[in-house]
Amino acid sequence: MAIDETAPRSRRALLAAAAGAAGAIAASAAIPGSIRAADPDDVVKGTDNPTTATTTVTNSGDDSTAIAGHATGIGHGYGVEGTSTGGAGVFGWSVSAPDWDPPFEPANTAVTGVFGSAPAGNGVDTYGAGVWGYSPDAGVYGSGSTGVEGYGGYGVAGYSNGLAGGIGVFAFSPNNTAIALHAQGKVHFSRSGRKKVTSGKASIVVTLAGVTASSKVFAVFASNESGRWVRAVVPASGKFTVYFNTRLSSAAYVSWFVLD
């Protein structure tokens, strides 16, 4: 018998159809997102998202973070991991992209784990740093055939925090066969100098902040003074005195060097 499609449907049939639709929606919601069909342009969590184009996240909110990674499980997971087969594993720049002369080439970072770039600071309240590390122990730690290598106007610069006993640059050798500090080329020490001495003097006083009675001070004549030599150098608070074996018969020069 043919079905009359124009005949009105019973109330029972309408209720049955509605119940079936609701069940289908509930079942669909219960299926995990990774199994449900997704837009091919969506990023799905918990799985690899292969692509041939760059995936970008832009956050224009004030004081906001575009992407944050947190590894809170047991073990040694990473908050953020970056790898590359032809450039730096992680590349980051602040304010503006690297502006080099000759131009920056990403291929230069082919064997670099982390590359960072930043312009110079304003000299008042900002300081440009490509990579900034901080820790109560070591802000930056390097290991390898060369632990840390620097290149620039200052290859490596170290600054003490100004506290008593602070050290700007520390060099250490574990034994007497290794060298703690090696300099190839000229060496300049701010606590050294050259002073002119007038004729007739038997000693000179050099004032220098930081000198104490226990400082080690060395001094020699820097001009040819026949029959005369430095007899002693005696340090005191803020100064040291260079004594000669006799009075000078002409003007002379003394070079000096202070340790501690």
ABEGO torsion letter per residue (X at the ends): XBBBAABBBBAAAAAAAAAAAAAAAAAAAABBAAABBBBAABBBBGBBBBBABBBBBBBABBGBBABBBBBABBEBBBABBBBBAABBABBBBBGBBBBBOBBBBAAAAAABABBBBBBBBAGAABBBBABBBBBABBABBBBEABABBBBEABABBBBBAGBBGBBABBBBBABAABBABBBBEBBBBAABBBBBBBBGBABBBBBBBGBBAABBBBBBBABBBBGBBBABBBBBBGBBBBBBABBBABBBBBBBBBBX
